[in-house]
Amino acid sequence: MFQTSSNLKTLRDALSSHMDLPEYFLGMHAFFDGEVIFARDVVHLNMDLSPFPVDFQNLWDWFREQLRGGPSQETFAYELPFAVDADEDPVMQKLIEITGGSAKTVWMIDLAHQETADDGRRFVIVTVPDKKQAKSFREQFHGKFVGNEL
């Protein structure tokens, strides 16, 4: 799940254009110490209605504020495929698991469309509070296939 690196600009651009679509799914979840600490899903299904009124800039500013940490914090970003209609989500389970007993925070942002349910995008943003833990994360996960999720 950590093979394809991304960045916050790619996430910002994808999220901004995604929220302008007349029909979309948006899921935002955060995990810390093996627990779900934030979960919000928005599903806009009716093409006759205008898109759900979300002030993108305020949403983005709020998200960036959540990522803010100390001067030694490192942030990693990844992108992987996402299927909104999947029965199980082993990636989410693995992300929750890897935060257990650590100071890492993992954000998972899912973007999908009802018409192309298997063609979504998932962004995983990992914040690690210090250089030592960042080095450990990089060695253990960065650029690597983790688990049997794909």
Summary of the structure (lengths in Angstrom):
residues: 150
radius of gyration: 15.5
end to end distance: 7.8
largest distance: 51.5
contacts: 435
relative contact order: 0.26
helix: 29%
strand: 31%
